[in-house]
């Protein structure tokens, strides 16, 4: 599957705001009363949101780079590029996660050249944990969300382990 990453546009941001995941992944559903605020957040260039597209230009998900990938309560004192990612609900659970993650990692390397990349994942999300472990990440910390009390896992990967064969 050939994937490309481009800046989000307003139509993509509006689509994300309407995504509804089934339990237990409904944890990631956005508040429908905050759609406009969420759209503006996605489109703010400082938040580094990008769209993931299957060719030709079929929007399938998004990724972010920086503080958006951090969760309140986590220890982010070690420098690293935080990555966030979301895939359209009807495309999750089909075994394509490693392909999506590898594309995002390749893009991160080209755009930001980080030494360490980091993801923070809700501990219940075993599908996402398997994906990131599968592309070479390892656990460095666990914690509870500062406000929600939900357990999270911080995973990292040193980018000198990145090989083009993985893409």
C-alpha positions in Angstrom: 0.0 0.0 0.0 1.5 3.3 -1.1 0.9 6.0 1.5 1.7 9.7 1.5 1.6 12.4 4.2 0.5 15.9 3.5 -0.8 18.8 5.6 -4.3 18.5 6.8 -6.9 20.7 5.2 -10.2 21.8 6.7 -12.2 18.9 5.0 -9.8 16.4 6.6 -10.1 18.1 10.0 -13.9 18.0 9.8 -13.8 14.3 8.9 -11.6 13.5 12.0 -14.0 15.5 14.3 -16.9 13.2 13.2 -15.0 9.9 13.7 -16.7 7.5 16.1 -14.8 4.5 17.4 -16.6 1.5 19.0 -15.8 0.6 22.7 -13.3 0.5 24.2 -11.7 2.7 21.5 -14.5 5.3 22.0 -12.1 6.8 24.5 -10.6 8.6 21.5 -13.9 10.0 20.2 -14.0 13.8 20.3 -16.6 15.8 22.1 -19.3 16.7 19.5 -19.9 20.0 21.3 -16.3 21.1 20.6 -16.1 20.3 16.8 -15.1 23.8 15.8 -12.4 24.1 18.5 -11.0 20.7 17.5 -10.9 21.7 13.8 -9.0 24.8 14.6 -6.6 22.8 16.8 -5.9 20.4 13.9 -5.4 23.2 11.5 -3.0 25.2 13.7 0.4 24.7 12.0 2.1 24.9 15.5 0.4 21.6 16.4 2.1 19.8 13.4 -0.9 17.8 12.2 -0.6 16.0 8.9 -3.0 13.7 6.9 -2.1 10.2 5.9 -3.4 9.4 2.4 -3.7 6.3 0.3 -3.2 7.1 -3.3 -4.8 8.8 -5.0 -5.5 11.3 -2.1 -7.9 9.1 -0.1 -7.7 10.4 3.5 -7.2 7.5 5.9 -5.8 9.0 9.1 -3.6 11.7 10.7 -0.4 12.0 12.6 1.0 14.8 14.7 4.6 15.6 15.8 5.4 17.4 19.1 3.5 18.3 22.3 0.1 16.9 20.9 1.6 13.4 21.4 2.1 14.0 25.1 -0.4 13.0 27.8 -0.8 15.0 31.0 1.0 13.2 33.8 3.7 11.6 31.7 7.4 12.3 32.2 8.7 13.9 29.0 12.0 15.2 30.4 14.1 13.1 28.0 14.3 14.9 24.6 12.5 13.1 21.8 10.0 13.7 19.0 6.5 12.8 20.2 4.2 11.2 17.6 0.5 11.0 17.7 -1.6 9.0 15.2 -5.2 8.2 14.4 -6.7 6.1 11.7 -10.2 6.2 10.4 -12.4 3.9 12.5 -13.5 1.6 9.7 -9.8 1.0 8.8 -8.6 -0.1 12.2 -8.2 -3.7 13.3 -7.3 -4.9 9.7 -3.6 -5.6 10.3 -2.3 -2.5 8.5 -1.1 -0.6 11.6 2.6 -1.4 11.0 2.4 0.0 7.5 0.8 3.2 8.8 3.4 3.5 11.6 6.3 2.9 9.3 5.1 5.6 6.9 4.7 8.0 9.8 8.2 7.1 11.1 9.8 7.6 7.7 8.1 11.0 7.3 9.2 12.0 10.8 12.8 11.1 10.0 12.8 13.1 6.8 11.0 16.2 8.3 12.5 16.4 11.8 15.6 14.1 11.9 15.0 13.1 15.5 17.4 11.0 17.5 14.6 9.5 19.6 10.9 9.1 18.6 8.3 8.5 21.3 4.6 7.5 21.4 2.3 7.5 24.4 -0.5 5.0 24.2 -3.5 4.2 26.5 -2.6 0.9 28.2 -5.9 -0.8 27.2 -5.1 -0.2 23.5 -3.4 -3.5 22.8 -3.7 -3.1 19.1 -1.7 0.1 19.1 0.9 -1.3 21.5 1.4 -4.3 19.2 1.9 -2.0 16.2 4.5 0.2 17.9 6.4 -2.7 19.5 6.3 -4.3 16.1 8.2 -1.4 14.5 10.9 -1.5 17.2 9.7 0.6 20.1 10.2 -0.4 23.7 8.5 0.7 27.0 10.3 3.3 29.1 7.5 4.3 31.5 3.9 3.8 32.6 1.7 6.4 34.4 -1.9 7.5 34.9 -3.4 10.4 33.0 -3.2 13.4 35.3 -7.0 14.2 35.1 -8.7 11.0 33.9 -6.8 8.4 35.9 -6.4 6.2 32.8 -3.1 4.2 32.6 -0.7 5.1 29.7 2.5 3.6 28.4 5.4 5.6 26.9 7.4 3.8 24.2 10.6 5.1 22.5 12.8 4.1 19.6 16.2 5.4 18.8 16.2 6.4 15.1 19.6 5.0 14.4 17.8 1.6 14.5 15.6 2.8 11.6 16.4 0.9 8.4 14.9 1.6 5.0 14.0 -2.1 4.7 11.3 -1.5 7.3 9.5 1.0 5.1 
